Amino acid sequence: MIDYILIATGFVLGIIELLLGSFYVIFFAIGFFIVGVLGLFLEISLEIKLVLCVVLSLGLLLLFKKFFKKNQEIVKDNFLDESGFGVIKNGMVYYKGALWQANEISHLKEGDKIRIKGVENNKLILE
């Protein structure tokens, strides 16, 4: 009977992982499921099953998290902090689909194109 409870716990933890998306709970789901299935075929005491659940789950967690961290790339996702060109409109700079404030544009007139280095503190840095 406890084996079916362990298998059901594994399924419930798997569903929780789908809802959370944390990539931690899945290892406990796998551990509970494997120990539950092993318990159906082997005569193992409750204490051993629980210890196996914890050891297997933590072992899988440490093994696979270390494996996935090695292959993970750092993605820079700040498209605003790139150089480009803007146009003066309404006393502001039109850049990447939005109007921005910038220093040193008082001498420029409407429609002038300017080169932009990037964005800092919600203001454009001009060349």
Disulfide bonds with the S-S distance in Angstrom:
none
